[in-house]
Amino acid sequence: MSYFPLMIQLEHVPVLLVGGGRTARRKAAILREFGAALDVVAPAIDSEIWALEAELHQRAFVPDDLDRQPWRLVVAATDERAVNRAISEDCKRRGIPVNVVDDPELCTFIFPAIIKQQDVVCAVSSGGHSPLVTQWVKRRLQQVLPKDLGIINEAMGRYRKTVQKEETDPAKRKERLKKKLMELLKEVTTGV
């Protein structure tokens, strides 16, 4: 079954990451990029995780860790499937969305392949079947998307506020916005 795509605001949101190795490092970097208030629990923590702005607990996970905060998301990225399974089951009982790295059957959400240009975010998922497929699609999308899409988005946001104040007719407003978007896209593709 495919996963429903849902964009969630993570800025200052408490997220628990259990694990401190290479895979946990990748998940930690993504979560911090989106502003999560990240807590990491692991007996050994990768040096790149230490460099992130996160609360670190260098010790083994205990079930009480799930009670320390009102976690909005939990990511289990340990090398021990039994620990990951126990975390998954506890989170499901508590209604906490949980991702168990490389084990879709234990997940209630998965990490998509992400393209991010400022506030423009594209996500690609294979439903957990094939990370290679999602990476291939991500590379293809990156080839066709303008490099300045985030800048265009910001400009369009400012322009939209102006047009909303000036134009009461929704059809005319939409036409002005479409025209402006085409102008901005032309600028970045032709360098004009």
URDANOR-V819578 format. One record per residue. N is the residue number from 0. PSI is psi in whole degrees, -180 to 180 (999 if undefined). NEAR is the number of other C-alpha atoms within 8 Angstrom. Layout:
# URDANOR-V819578
[[N PSI NEAR] [N PSI NEAR]]
This chain:
# URDANOR-V819578
[[0 140 3] [1 157 5] [2 143 7] [3 127 4] [4 126 4] [5 125 4] [6 131 4] [7 139 4] [8 121 6] [9 -2 10] [10 117 8] [11 19 7] [12 132 12] [13 122 13] [14 132 13] [15 129 12] [16 119 14] [17 114 14] [18 149 15] [19 14 17] [20 -160 11] [21 -45 7] [22 -43 9] [23 -38 13] [24 -45 12] [25 -44 8] [26 -41 8] [27 -43 11] [28 -43 10] [29 -48 8] [30 -41 11] [31 -35 12] [32 -31 7] [33 10 9] [34 11 10] [35 144 13] [36 93 12] [37 131 15] [38 133 12] [39 131 13] [40 121 15] [41 146 13] [42 -35 10] [43 132 9] [44 126 11] [45 144 10] [46 -31 6] [47 -28 7] [48 -38 12] [49 -33 10] [50 -15 6] [51 157 8] [52 100 7] [53 157 10] [54 122 7] [55 136 8] [56 101 9] [57 86 9] [58 173 8] [59 149 7] [60 140 8] [61 148 5] [62 -31 8] [63 -18 6] [64 -29 8] [65 -14 8] [66 -7 7] [67 -26 6] [68 164 7] [69 75 6] [70 134 11] [71 -28 9] [72 149 11] [73 137 14] [74 123 12] [75 116 14] [76 44 14] [77 170 12] [78 2 5] [79 110 6] [80 -35 7] [81 -40 6] [82 -46 8] [83 -42 12] [84 -44 10] [85 -42 8] [86 -46 10] [87 -48 14] [88 -43 9] [89 -42 9] [90 -43 13] [91 -42 11] [92 -35 7] [93 -6 6] [94 25 6] [95 124 11] [96 134 12] [97 140 14] [98 127 16] [99 114 14] [100 131 9] [101 26 4] [102 72 7] [103 -31 10] [104 -20 4] [105 -1 10] [106 148 12] [107 -13 8] [108 158 8] [109 159 9] [110 125 6] [111 171 8] [112 134 11] [113 137 9] [114 126 9] [115 122 8] [116 97 10] [117 -118 7] [118 -3 7] [119 120 9] [120 128 9] [121 137 7] [122 139 8] [123 133 10] [124 148 11] [125 17 10] [126 21 9] [127 1 8] [128 -42 5] [129 99 8] [130 -29 10] [131 -38 6] [132 -47 8] [133 -39 13] [134 -38 9] [135 -47 8] [136 -42 9] [137 -47 12] [138 -41 8] [139 -44 8] [140 -41 8] [141 -31 8] [142 -31 6] [143 -19 6] [144 140 7] [145 143 8] [146 -26 6] [147 28 8] [148 -37 10] [149 -40 11] [150 -42 8] [151 -44 11] [152 -44 10] [153 -44 8] [154 -41 8] [155 -36 11] [156 -44 8] [157 -45 8] [158 -39 9] [159 -43 9] [160 -42 8] [161 -48 8] [162 -38 11] [163 -33 9] [164 -35 7] [165 -30 6] [166 119 9] [167 -23 7] [168 115 6] [169 -37 7] [170 -43 6] [171 -39 8] [172 -46 12] [173 -41 8] [174 -42 8] [175 -41 9] [176 -43 12] [177 -42 8] [178 -45 8] [179 -43 9] [180 -44 10] [181 -38 8] [182 -47 8] [183 -42 9] [184 -40 10] [185 -41 10] [186 -45 9] [187 -28 10] [188 -27 7] [189 -13 6] [190 17 6] [191 999 5]]
